[in-house]
Amino acid sequence: MSIRAKSAGDILDAQCTKCRVLTNHTIVALVDGRIVRVKCNTCSSEHNYHAPKEAKVPAIKKSTEPRVRTSTTAATKKDTAPRYHEQWELALSGKDSSPVKEYDMEGKFKKDELVKHTLFGMGIVTMVTGTKMELLFSEGPKLLRCGK
Ligand SMILES: [Zn+2]
C-alpha cells in the first residue's frame, strides 16, 4: 500500500460501517502511521478503519445500494429456510413414508398425510379447507388445490 504519511484530522475516503457506503472520513487515531480509527463526516459515527483491499476498489465505485438490499434479503432467507426445514423434518419423522400419495389437484387428502409433489418434493398436509390444503415442504408451507 502506498499510503502517504497521514495524520489525525486528515480527510480520507473510507467505507462507513453505518452508512454502508464510501464516505469522507476524518482520521481520529493512528498507530505507527497506520490509520486505526476514523470518523464519518456524513453520519458522524466513529469506527475502526478498514483499509479497502486493492481488488475491491472497482466494486466500491458502484452504488452499494442494491448490494445492501441483496444482503438483507439473503439474511432473511437464511433465517427462515433452516427453520422450515427443521419443522418439516420433525413433521416427517416417525411417519411411514412407504405409501406416499402423489400430489393431484383433484385428489383427496387429509391432515398429517404425506404427499409427494413433483416440484417441491415430500410434504405433509397441515391443513385442509374445502378445495385447498396447506402442505409443509422442506422449503416452507405451500397452499395447494385439492379435491373435495
Ligand atoms: Zn457514516
Backbone and ligand atoms as CSV (ligand in chain L), in Angstrom:
chain,resi,resn,atom,element,x,y,z
A,1,MET,N,N,0.836,-1.190,0.000
A,1,MET,CA,C,0.000,0.000,0.000
A,1,MET,C,C,0.871,1.240,0.000
A,2,SER,N,N,0.444,2.233,-0.717
A,2,SER,CA,C,1.264,3.437,-0.796
A,2,SER,C,C,0.567,4.597,-0.100
A,3,ILE,N,N,0.291,4.385,1.141
A,3,ILE,CA,C,-0.364,5.458,1.892
A,3,ILE,C,C,0.712,6.445,2.360
A,4,ARG,N,N,0.538,7.669,1.939
A,4,ARG,CA,C,1.489,8.687,2.358
A,4,ARG,C,C,1.233,9.005,3.821
A,5,ALA,N,N,2.236,9.551,4.461
A,5,ALA,CA,C,2.113,9.868,5.885
A,5,ALA,C,C,0.855,10.694,6.138
A,6,LYS,N,N,-0.033,10.088,6.912
A,6,LYS,CA,C,-1.272,10.790,7.257
A,6,LYS,C,C,-1.185,11.194,8.721
A,7,SER,N,N,-2.014,12.110,9.067
A,7,SER,CA,C,-2.066,12.473,10.478
A,7,SER,C,C,-3.508,12.705,10.892
A,8,ALA,N,N,-3.718,12.668,12.173
A,8,ALA,CA,C,-5.072,12.849,12.695
A,8,ALA,C,C,-5.659,14.156,12.179
A,9,GLY,N,N,-6.904,14.109,11.778
A,9,GLY,CA,C,-7.561,15.301,11.261
A,9,GLY,C,C,-7.613,15.315,9.749
A,10,ASP,N,N,-6.803,14.450,9.108
A,10,ASP,CA,C,-6.824,14.365,7.653
A,10,ASP,C,C,-8.124,13.723,7.185
A,11,ILE,N,N,-8.508,14.087,5.990
A,11,ILE,CA,C,-9.736,13.525,5.410
A,11,ILE,C,C,-9.353,12.418,4.433
A,12,LEU,N,N,-10.095,11.338,4.484
A,12,LEU,CA,C,-9.870,10.278,3.502
A,12,LEU,C,C,-11.184,9.560,3.193
A,13,ASP,N,N,-11.183,8.863,2.068
A,13,ASP,CA,C,-12.356,8.071,1.698
A,13,ASP,C,C,-12.278,6.736,2.413
A,14,ALA,N,N,-13.365,6.368,3.054
A,14,ALA,CA,C,-13.387,5.069,3.725
A,14,ALA,C,C,-14.806,4.523,3.713
A,15,GLN,N,N,-14.877,3.210,3.836
A,15,GLN,CA,C,-16.175,2.561,3.884
A,15,GLN,C,C,-16.750,2.803,5.268
A,16,CYS,N,N,-17.903,3.458,5.309
A,16,CYS,CA,C,-18.517,3.718,6.611
A,16,CYS,C,C,-19.338,2.500,7.018
A,17,THR,N,N,-19.137,2.037,8.241
A,17,THR,CA,C,-19.849,0.847,8.707
A,17,THR,C,C,-21.326,1.134,8.953
A,18,LYS,N,N,-21.649,2.411,9.128
A,18,LYS,CA,C,-23.032,2.773,9.390
A,18,LYS,C,C,-23.766,3.143,8.099
A,19,CYS,N,N,-23.144,4.020,7.290
A,19,CYS,CA,C,-23.755,4.446,6.030
A,19,CYS,C,C,-23.676,3.337,4.978
A,20,ARG,N,N,-22.757,2.395,5.163
A,20,ARG,CA,C,-22.537,1.303,4.217
A,20,ARG,C,C,-22.097,1.792,2.841
A,21,VAL,N,N,-21.567,2.956,2.777
A,21,VAL,CA,C,-21.037,3.474,1.525
A,21,VAL,C,C,-19.697,4.135,1.788
A,22,LEU,N,N,-19.016,4.434,0.692
A,22,LEU,CA,C,-17.744,5.120,0.781
A,22,LEU,C,C,-18.017,6.596,1.057
A,23,THR,N,N,-17.572,7.068,2.185
A,23,THR,CA,C,-17.822,8.471,2.532
A,23,THR,C,C,-16.526,9.120,2.988
A,24,ASN,N,N,-16.556,10.412,3.108
A,24,ASN,CA,C,-15.403,11.143,3.632
A,24,ASN,C,C,-15.288,10.870,5.119
A,25,HIS,N,N,-14.094,10.544,5.542
A,25,HIS,CA,C,-13.858,10.288,6.956
A,25,HIS,C,C,-12.705,11.152,7.437
A,26,THR,N,N,-12.767,11.524,8.678
A,26,THR,CA,C,-11.666,12.253,9.292
A,26,THR,C,C,-10.897,11.267,10.152
A,27,ILE,N,N,-9.577,11.279,10.019
A,27,ILE,CA,C,-8.760,10.365,10.809
A,27,ILE,C,C,-8.788,10.787,12.272
A,28,VAL,N,N,-9.088,9.819,13.133
A,28,VAL,CA,C,-9.172,10.108,14.559
A,28,VAL,C,C,-7.907,9.626,15.271
A,29,ALA,N,N,-7.469,8.405,14.898
A,29,ALA,CA,C,-6.287,7.866,15.577
A,29,ALA,C,C,-5.409,7.064,14.632
A,30,LEU,N,N,-4.128,7.140,14.861
A,30,LEU,CA,C,-3.154,6.383,14.064
A,30,LEU,C,C,-2.234,5.608,14.997
A,31,VAL,N,N,-1.796,4.433,14.536
A,31,VAL,CA,C,-0.813,3.653,15.282
A,31,VAL,C,C,0.304,3.306,14.317
A,32,ASP,N,N,1.514,3.751,14.623
A,32,ASP,CA,C,2.678,3.529,13.766
A,32,ASP,C,C,2.406,3.993,12.334
A,33,GLY,N,N,1.741,5.098,12.196
A,33,GLY,CA,C,1.471,5.638,10.863
A,33,GLY,C,C,0.307,4.969,10.159
A,34,ARG,N,N,-0.284,3.946,10.787
A,34,ARG,CA,C,-1.449,3.264,10.196
A,34,ARG,C,C,-2.718,3.844,10.786
A,35,ILE,N,N,-3.683,4.083,9.910
A,35,ILE,CA,C,-4.944,4.636,10.392
A,35,ILE,C,C,-5.720,3.531,11.095
A,36,VAL,N,N,-6.117,3.755,12.303
A,36,VAL,CA,C,-6.881,2.737,13.029
A,36,VAL,C,C,-8.311,3.166,13.335
A,37,ARG,N,N,-8.502,4.462,13.473
A,37,ARG,CA,C,-9.854,4.916,13.802
A,37,ARG,C,C,-10.215,6.153,12.995
A,38,VAL,N,N,-11.439,6.132,12.462
A,38,VAL,CA,C,-11.890,7.256,11.658
A,38,VAL,C,C,-13.297,7.682,12.072
A,39,LYS,N,N,-13.633,8.902,11.674
A,39,LYS,CA,C,-14.975,9.403,11.982
A,39,LYS,C,C,-15.640,9.761,10.666
A,40,CYS,N,N,-16.841,9.262,10.457
A,40,CYS,CA,C,-17.566,9.515,9.213
A,40,CYS,C,C,-18.064,10.955,9.197
A,41,ASN,N,N,-17.783,11.652,8.109
A,41,ASN,CA,C,-18.220,13.048,8.007
A,41,ASN,C,C,-19.706,13.152,7.651
A,42,THR,N,N,-20.287,12.048,7.259
A,42,THR,CA,C,-21.696,12.067,6.885
A,42,THR,C,C,-22.598,11.790,8.089
A,43,CYS,N,N,-22.293,10.723,8.805
A,43,CYS,CA,C,-23.171,10.370,9.930
A,43,CYS,C,C,-22.524,10.636,11.286
A,44,SER,N,N,-21.284,11.105,11.269
A,44,SER,CA,C,-20.551,11.439,12.494
A,44,SER,C,C,-20.263,10.249,13.398
A,45,SER,N,N,-20.405,9.029,12.879
A,45,SER,CA,C,-20.107,7.882,13.724
A,45,SER,C,C,-18.620,7.552,13.618
A,46,GLU,N,N,-18.077,7.148,14.742
A,46,GLU,CA,C,-16.658,6.842,14.803
A,46,GLU,C,C,-16.496,5.323,14.773
A,47,HIS,N,N,-15.629,4.841,13.946
A,47,HIS,CA,C,-15.423,3.388,13.881
A,47,HIS,C,C,-14.018,3.055,13.446
A,48,ASN,N,N,-13.646,1.792,13.543
A,48,ASN,CA,C,-12.318,1.354,13.135
A,48,ASN,C,C,-12.175,1.503,11.635
A,49,TYR,N,N,-10.957,1.797,11.226
A,49,TYR,CA,C,-10.722,1.979,9.799
A,49,TYR,C,C,-10.289,0.662,9.174
A,50,HIS,N,N,-10.986,0.276,8.122
A,50,HIS,CA,C,-10.616,-0.926,7.387
A,50,HIS,C,C,-10.069,-0.475,6.043
A,51,ALA,N,N,-8.814,-0.721,5.844
A,51,ALA,CA,C,-8.199,-0.328,4.580
A,51,ALA,C,C,-8.872,-1.084,3.446
A,52,PRO,N,N,-9.351,-0.373,2.425
A,52,PRO,CA,C,-10.005,-1.078,1.307
A,52,PRO,C,C,-8.985,-1.937,0.571
A,53,LYS,N,N,-9.373,-3.151,0.248
A,53,LYS,CA,C,-8.466,-4.049,-0.465
A,53,LYS,C,C,-8.354,-3.597,-1.910
A,54,GLU,N,N,-7.176,-3.777,-2.481
A,54,GLU,CA,C,-6.916,-3.350,-3.860
A,54,GLU,C,C,-7.975,-3.886,-4.821
A,55,ALA,N,N,-8.291,-5.150,-4.684
A,55,ALA,CA,C,-9.232,-5.793,-5.603
A,55,ALA,C,C,-10.637,-5.230,-5.478
A,56,LYS,N,N,-10.931,-4.713,-4.312
A,56,LYS,CA,C,-12.291,-4.227,-4.054
A,56,LYS,C,C,-12.559,-2.860,-4.665
A,57,VAL,N,N,-11.510,-2.126,-4.975
A,57,VAL,CA,C,-11.657,-0.736,-5.409
A,57,VAL,C,C,-12.667,-0.530,-6.544
A,58,PRO,N,N,-12.639,-1.340,-7.617
A,58,PRO,CA,C,-13.627,-1.086,-8.691
A,58,PRO,C,C,-15.059,-1.310,-8.222
A,59,ALA,N,N,-15.262,-2.261,-7.344
A,59,ALA,CA,C,-16.604,-2.583,-6.860
A,59,ALA,C,C,-17.159,-1.447,-6.015
A,60,ILE,N,N,-16.306,-0.827,-5.264
A,60,ILE,CA,C,-16.748,0.238,-4.366
A,60,ILE,C,C,-17.267,1.434,-5.156
A,61,LYS,N,N,-16.723,1.633,-6.360
A,61,LYS,CA,C,-17.146,2.749,-7.202
A,61,LYS,C,C,-18.638,2.712,-7.506
A,62,LYS,N,N,-19.146,1.483,-7.658
A,62,LYS,CA,C,-20.569,1.332,-7.958
A,62,LYS,C,C,-21.386,1.730,-6.742
A,63,SER,N,N,-22.624,2.034,-6.988
A,63,SER,CA,C,-23.513,2.342,-5.880
A,63,SER,C,C,-23.696,1.068,-5.067
A,64,THR,N,N,-23.606,1.182,-3.766
A,64,THR,CA,C,-23.735,0.000,-2.924
A,64,THR,C,C,-25.193,-0.274,-2.561
A,65,GLU,N,N,-26.076,0.579,-3.052
A,65,GLU,CA,C,-27.494,0.458,-2.707
A,65,GLU,C,C,-28.076,-0.938,-2.968
A,66,PRO,N,N,-27.940,-1.493,-4.184
A,66,PRO,CA,C,-28.527,-2.813,-4.426
A,66,PRO,C,C,-27.851,-3.913,-3.625
A,67,ARG,N,N,-26.558,-3.722,-3.363
A,67,ARG,CA,C,-25.845,-4.764,-2.630
A,67,ARG,C,C,-26.388,-4.891,-1.209
A,68,VAL,N,N,-26.716,-3.763,-0.628
A,68,VAL,CA,C,-27.246,-3.762,0.724
A,68,VAL,C,C,-28.582,-4.497,0.755
A,69,ARG,N,N,-29.411,-4.190,-0.267
A,69,ARG,CA,C,-30.730,-4.796,-0.322
A,69,ARG,C,C,-30.607,-6.317,-0.495
A,70,THR,N,N,-29.675,-6.740,-1.349
A,70,THR,CA,C,-29.474,-8.165,-1.595
A,70,THR,C,C,-29.070,-8.876,-0.315
A,71,SER,N,N,-28.156,-8.247,0.410
A,71,SER,CA,C,-27.670,-8.915,1.610
A,71,SER,C,C,-28.768,-9.018,2.664
A,72,THR,N,N,-29.671,-8.053,2.664
A,72,THR,CA,C,-30.767,-8.089,3.627
A,72,THR,C,C,-31.719,-9.242,3.273
A,73,THR,N,N,-31.996,-9.379,1.970
A,73,THR,CA,C,-32.877,-10.441,1.526
A,73,THR,C,C,-32.255,-11.791,1.826
A,74,ALA,N,N,-30.972,-11.891,1.568
A,74,ALA,CA,C,-30.274,-13.147,1.807
A,74,ALA,C,C,-30.317,-13.518,3.281
A,75,ALA,N,N,-30.173,-12.504,4.113
A,75,ALA,CA,C,-30.169,-12.764,5.541
A,75,ALA,C,C,-31.540,-13.254,5.991
A,76,THR,N,N,-32.589,-12.673,5.424
A,76,THR,CA,C,-33.941,-13.064,5.793
A,76,THR,C,C,-34.187,-14.505,5.347
A,77,LYS,N,N,-33.745,-14.812,4.158
A,77,LYS,CA,C,-33.920,-16.163,3.623
A,77,LYS,C,C,-33.179,-17.173,4.485
A,78,LYS,N,N,-31.989,-16.797,4.862
A,78,LYS,CA,C,-31.156,-17.684,5.673
A,78,LYS,C,C,-31.843,-17.989,6.995
A,79,ASP,N,N,-32.545,-16.969,7.516
A,79,ASP,CA,C,-33.182,-17.127,8.810
A,79,ASP,C,C,-34.379,-18.059,8.761
A,80,THR,N,N,-35.155,-17.986,7.674
A,80,THR,CA,C,-36.391,-18.754,7.627
A,80,THR,C,C,-36.201,-20.154,7.062
A,81,ALA,N,N,-35.333,-20.309,6.070
A,81,ALA,CA,C,-35.174,-21.599,5.410
A,81,ALA,C,C,-34.834,-22.748,6.349
A,82,PRO,N,N,-33.830,-22.616,7.205
A,82,PRO,CA,C,-33.491,-23.756,8.058
A,82,PRO,C,C,-34.583,-24.051,9.074
A,83,ARG,N,N,-35.339,-23.010,9.426
A,83,ARG,CA,C,-36.391,-23.205,10.421
A,83,ARG,C,C,-37.477,-24.101,9.834
A,84,TYR,N,N,-37.871,-23.827,8.586
A,84,TYR,CA,C,-38.880,-24.639,7.922
A,84,TYR,C,C,-38.372,-26.046,7.718
A,85,HIS,N,N,-37.101,-26.122,7.353
A,85,HIS,CA,C,-36.518,-27.433,7.088
A,85,HIS,C,C,-36.580,-28.292,8.345
A,86,GLU,N,N,-36.282,-27.674,9.468
A,86,GLU,CA,C,-36.299,-28.388,10.735
A,86,GLU,C,C,-37.718,-28.848,11.070
A,87,GLN,N,N,-38.659,-27.911,10.888
A,87,GLN,CA,C,-40.080,-28.199,11.135
A,87,GLN,C,C,-40.542,-29.360,10.277
A,88,TRP,N,N,-40.111,-29.309,9.030
A,88,TRP,CA,C,-40.504,-30.300,8.038
A,88,TRP,C,C,-39.924,-31.667,8.403
A,89,GLU,N,N,-38.660,-31.669,8.793
A,89,GLU,CA,C,-38.008,-32.918,9.190
A,89,GLU,C,C,-38.709,-33.530,10.386
A,90,LEU,N,N,-39.068,-32.657,11.325
A,90,LEU,CA,C,-39.727,-33.092,12.543
A,90,LEU,C,C,-41.100,-33.684,12.219
A,91,ALA,N,N,-41.816,-33.021,11.313
A,91,ALA,CA,C,-43.162,-33.456,10.934
A,91,ALA,C,C,-43.124,-34.796,10.208
A,92,LEU,N,N,-42.072,-35.012,9.460
A,92,LEU,CA,C,-41.965,-36.240,8.680
A,92,LEU,C,C,-41.389,-37.409,9.471
A,93,SER,N,N,-40.641,-37.086,10.507
A,93,SER,CA,C,-40.001,-38.153,11.268
A,93,SER,C,C,-41.074,-38.989,11.954
A,94,GLY,N,N,-40.888,-40.279,11.928
A,94,GLY,CA,C,-41.839,-41.177,12.567
A,94,GLY,C,C,-43.022,-41.512,11.690
A,95,LYS,N,N,-43.116,-40.876,10.537
A,95,LYS,CA,C,-44.230,-41.175,9.622
A,95,LYS,C,C,-43.812,-42.308,8.700
A,96,ASP,N,N,-44.756,-43.131,8.401
A,96,ASP,CA,C,-44.499,-44.221,7.479
A,96,ASP,C,C,-44.489,-43.635,6.069
A,97,SER,N,N,-43.320,-43.625,5.460
A,97,SER,CA,C,-43.217,-42.958,4.165
A,97,SER,C,C,-43.366,-43.891,2.973
A,98,SER,N,N,-43.759,-45.166,3.239
A,98,SER,CA,C,-43.869,-46.058,2.084
A,98,SER,C,C,-45.095,-45.825,1.185
A,99,PRO,N,N,-46.306,-45.670,1.741
A,99,PRO,CA,C,-47.422,-45.437,0.807
A,99,PRO,C,C,-47.664,-43.942,0.618
A,100,VAL,N,N,-46.770,-43.295,-0.050
A,100,VAL,CA,C,-46.913,-41.858,-0.228
A,100,VAL,C,C,-47.753,-41.548,-1.461
A,101,LYS,N,N,-48.712,-40.684,-1.259
A,101,LYS,CA,C,-49.583,-40.272,-2.367
A,101,LYS,C,C,-48.875,-39.246,-3.231
A,102,GLU,N,N,-49.099,-39.343,-4.509
A,102,GLU,CA,C,-48.568,-38.326,-5.413
A,102,GLU,C,C,-49.553,-37.154,-5.351
A,103,TYR,N,N,-49.036,-35.955,-5.426
A,103,TYR,CA,C,-49.937,-34.806,-5.393
A,103,TYR,C,C,-50.782,-34.761,-6.658
A,104,ASP,N,N,-52.059,-34.496,-6.453
A,104,ASP,CA,C,-53.009,-34.402,-7.557
A,104,ASP,C,C,-54.019,-33.347,-7.144
A,105,MET,N,N,-54.226,-32.348,-7.987
A,105,MET,CA,C,-55.122,-31.264,-7.575
A,105,MET,C,C,-56.576,-31.690,-7.473
A,106,GLU,N,N,-56.894,-32.885,-7.974
A,106,GLU,CA,C,-58.253,-33.406,-7.799
A,106,GLU,C,C,-58.281,-34.483,-6.713
A,107,GLY,N,N,-57.118,-34.788,-6.178
A,107,GLY,CA,C,-57.038,-35.854,-5.171
A,107,GLY,C,C,-57.573,-35.434,-3.817
A,108,LYS,N,N,-57.914,-36.458,-3.035
A,108,LYS,CA,C,-58.435,-36.170,-1.694
A,108,LYS,C,C,-57.332,-36.448,-0.674
A,109,PHE,N,N,-57.100,-35.495,0.150
A,109,PHE,CA,C,-56.048,-35.635,1.154
A,109,PHE,C,C,-56.584,-35.278,2.523
A,110,LYS,N,N,-55.953,-35.807,3.523
A,110,LYS,CA,C,-56.342,-35.431,4.881
A,110,LYS,C,C,-55.109,-35.022,5.685
A,111,LYS,N,N,-55.387,-34.350,6.790
A,111,LYS,CA,C,-54.330,-33.809,7.637
A,111,LYS,C,C,-53.330,-34.896,8.034
A,112,ASP,N,N,-52.084,-34.524,8.114
A,112,ASP,CA,C,-50.976,-35.386,8.505
A,112,ASP,C,C,-50.608,-36.442,7.470
A,113,GLU,N,N,-51.208,-36.322,6.290
A,113,GLU,CA,C,-50.896,-37.283,5.250
A,113,GLU,C,C,-49.649,-36.835,4.483
A,114,LEU,N,N,-48.830,-37.805,4.101
A,114,LEU,CA,C,-47.636,-37.470,3.331
A,114,LEU,C,C,-47.991,-37.403,1.853
A,115,VAL,N,N,-47.481,-36.377,1.205
A,115,VAL,CA,C,-47.773,-36.169,-0.210
A,115,VAL,C,C,-46.468,-35.875,-0.947
A,116,LYS,N,N,-46.345,-36.509,-2.099
A,116,LYS,CA,C,-45.152,-36.250,-2.891
A,116,LYS,C,C,-45.514,-35.301,-4.030
A,117,HIS,N,N,-44.792,-34.186,-4.089
A,117,HIS,CA,C,-45.055,-33.188,-5.125
A,117,HIS,C,C,-43.895,-33.196,-6.102
A,118,THR,N,N,-44.233,-33.133,-7.404
A,118,THR,CA,C,-43.174,-33.195,-8.417
A,118,THR,C,C,-42.182,-32.044,-8.304
A,119,LEU,N,N,-42.662,-30.917,-7.828
A,119,LEU,CA,C,-41.800,-29.740,-7.767
A,119,LEU,C,C,-41.164,-29.539,-6.388
A,120,PHE,N,N,-41.973,-29.710,-5.359
A,120,PHE,CA,C,-41.491,-29.397,-4.020
A,120,PHE,C,C,-40.980,-30.597,-3.240
A,121,GLY,N,N,-41.177,-31.798,-3.782
A,121,GLY,CA,C,-40.704,-32.984,-3.086
A,121,GLY,C,C,-41.717,-33.475,-2.072
A,122,MET,N,N,-41.202,-34.055,-1.002
A,122,MET,CA,C,-42.075,-34.632,0.002
A,122,MET,C,C,-42.642,-33.553,0.908
A,123,GLY,N,N,-43.951,-33.670,1.140
A,123,GLY,CA,C,-44.594,-32.702,2.010
A,123,GLY,C,C,-45.595,-33.390,2.914
A,124,ILE,N,N,-46.048,-32.651,3.905
A,124,ILE,CA,C,-47.047,-33.196,4.814
A,124,ILE,C,C,-48.220,-32.234,4.899
A,125,VAL,N,N,-49.423,-32.778,4.854
A,125,VAL,CA,C,-50.621,-31.936,4.903
A,125,VAL,C,C,-50.787,-31.395,6.315
A,126,THR,N,N,-50.855,-30.082,6.431
A,126,THR,CA,C,-51.025,-29.493,7.757
A,126,THR,C,C,-52.437,-28.967,7.980
A,127,MET,N,N,-53.141,-28.751,6.872
A,127,MET,CA,C,-54.485,-28.195,6.992
A,127,MET,C,C,-55.263,-28.451,5.703
A,128,VAL,N,N,-56.527,-28.819,5.817
A,128,VAL,CA,C,-57.374,-28.964,4.634
A,128,VAL,C,C,-58.612,-28.110,4.847
A,129,THR,N,N,-58.872,-27.217,3.906
A,129,THR,CA,C,-60.074,-26.382,3.995
A,129,THR,C,C,-60.748,-26.376,2.631
A,130,GLY,N,N,-61.789,-27.168,2.488
A,130,GLY,CA,C,-62.531,-27.234,1.232
A,130,GLY,C,C,-61.680,-27.791,0.120
A,131,THR,N,N,-61.416,-26.960,-0.878
A,131,THR,CA,C,-60.625,-27.426,-2.012
A,131,THR,C,C,-59.187,-26.912,-1.946
A,132,LYS,N,N,-58.800,-26.474,-0.765
A,132,LYS,CA,C,-57.423,-26.023,-0.603
A,132,LYS,C,C,-56.804,-26.710,0.595
A,133,MET,N,N,-55.524,-26.966,0.481
A,133,MET,CA,C,-54.842,-27.546,1.634
A,133,MET,C,C,-53.456,-26.934,1.756
A,134,GLU,N,N,-53.009,-26.900,2.991
A,134,GLU,CA,C,-51.674,-26.378,3.230
A,134,GLU,C,C,-50.736,-27.544,3.482
A,135,LEU,N,N,-49.632,-27.498,2.766
A,135,LEU,CA,C,-48.637,-28.551,2.930
A,135,LEU,C,C,-47.342,-27.933,3.392
A,136,LEU,N,N,-46.638,-28.681,4.210
A,136,LEU,CA,C,-45.334,-28.203,4.647
A,136,LEU,C,C,-44.262,-28.979,3.878
A,137,PHE,N,N,-43.514,-28.223,3.099
A,137,PHE,CA,C,-42.395,-28.822,2.363
A,137,PHE,C,C,-41.105,-28.366,3.023
A,138,SER,N,N,-40.020,-28.962,2.589
A,138,SER,CA,C,-38.729,-28.615,3.214
A,138,SER,C,C,-38.401,-27.138,3.060
A,139,GLU,N,N,-38.921,-26.516,2.002
A,139,GLU,CA,C,-38.633,-25.098,1.789
A,139,GLU,C,C,-39.663,-24.169,2.418
A,140,GLY,N,N,-40.718,-24.756,2.977
A,140,GLY,CA,C,-41.716,-23.930,3.634
A,140,GLY,C,C,-43.126,-24.381,3.290
A,141,PRO,N,N,-44.133,-23.770,3.904
A,141,PRO,CA,C,-45.510,-24.166,3.648
A,141,PRO,C,C,-46.030,-23.654,2.303
A,142,LYS,N,N,-46.870,-24.451,1.664
A,142,LYS,CA,C,-47.480,-24.046,0.389
A,142,LYS,C,C,-48.967,-24.359,0.440
A,143,LEU,N,N,-49.733,-23.460,-0.175
A,143,LEU,CA,C,-51.166,-23.667,-0.260
A,143,LEU,C,C,-51.448,-24.250,-1.640
A,144,LEU,N,N,-52.038,-25.438,-1.683
A,144,LEU,CA,C,-52.288,-26.075,-2.957
A,144,LEU,C,C,-53.748,-26.512,-3.073
A,145,ARG,N,N,-54.144,-26.711,-4.294
A,145,ARG,CA,C,-55.504,-27.165,-4.563
A,145,ARG,C,C,-55.646,-28.647,-4.259
A,146,CYS,N,N,-56.828,-29.061,-3.889
A,146,CYS,CA,C,-57.076,-30.494,-3.756
A,146,CYS,C,C,-58.557,-30.750,-4.016
A,147,GLY,N,N,-58.882,-32.016,-4.218
A,147,GLY,CA,C,-60.272,-32.381,-4.481
A,147,GLY,C,C,-61.087,-32.348,-3.205
A,148,LYS,N,N,-62.392,-32.161,-3.355
A,148,LYS,CA,C,-63.247,-32.091,-2.181
A,148,LYS,C,C,-63.694,-33.482,-1.767
L,1,ZN,ZN,ZN,-21.340,7.163,8.070
